[in-house]
Amino acid sequence: MTRLLILGGSWFLGREIAGRAVAQGREVTTFRRGRTGTDVEGVASVRGDRTHPDDGDPGPSTHGFGKAGCERAVAETFGPGRTTILRPGVILGRHRSAA
């Protein structure tokens, strides 16, 4: 069985990917720190806490460095053949609108 970890997963592209992966029979885990949005039925959800220093948002000046570090750690752990990193710009879909 294919296992998939999604950072986020309750809004935007992550929610759509999670729903489709569950529908295809994949084992999906989401990690999210937010309190808004709902979990996709069938995923295992792991919660972080934005108010906890270890889970907190580093802010705009260091966010990119943290994200790059996470991407590098995933690629080193799973290998380039088992890692896909998406860097979307603005994505709107059925779970989000521009209004």
N, C-alpha and C positions, 0 to 999 in steps of 0.2 A: 504494500500500500504506500502511495506517495504521501509524505508528510509535508506540511506547509506552515511556516510561521509568518504571520503578517503583523507588522508594527502598525498599530492603528486598527482599522477593520470595521469601524462603525459608520464612517462617512466616506465620501468621495470614492476613489478607485478601490481602496482596500475592501470596502463593503461588497462591491460588485465581484471582485476576485474571490472573496471568502464564500459568497453565496454560490457562485458557479463551481468552485472547487468542491464544496460540500455536495452539491448536486451530482458531481462526477464521481463521488465516492472517496474523495481524498480526506485524510485526517488533517484538520485545520485547527491551529491554535492562533489566537490573536493576543497581542499585548498592547494595552492602551492605558493611558493615564487620565484621560478625560472622563467626565461624568455625563456628558450629553451623548445622544445617539443610543442605539440599542444593539445588542449582540445579534449576529446572524444565527438563526436557529441551527443547531448542530455543531457549532464551534466550541472548543474549549477556550475560555477566556481567562487571561491572567491580567490582573489589575496592578498598575503602579499608582503612586501617589505624588501628585505634583507638589504637595507641601512638604514632602520628605526630602531632605538634602540629597540623598542618593538617587532619587527618582525625578528630581526637579528639572525644570526647564532652564538651561544655562543662559537663555536670553539671546537676542539676535546677534550680538557680537561674537559669541562662541558657538552658536548652534551649528554652523557649517562645519566647524572643526570636529564637533562631537559626532555629527552625522557621518562625516568621512571616516572617522575612527570606527564607528559601528559597521560601516560597509566593508572596511578592510578586515575587521575581525571575522565577519561572516565569510568572506572570501577565503581567508586563511584557514578557518575551521572546516568549512565544507568543501573547499576547492573550487576553482573557477568553473569546472564542468557541472557543478551542482548548485551554482549561485546565479540568481538573476537579480539585478538591482535596477529598479526603475527610478528615473528622475523626471517626473512629469512637471510641466509648468502648471497652468490653470486647467483643472478638469472639472467640468460640471456634468451631472448626470441626473438620473431619476431620484436620487436621494439628496440632492442639493440644487439650489437655484441661485442665480445671480441677483435676484430681487431681495 
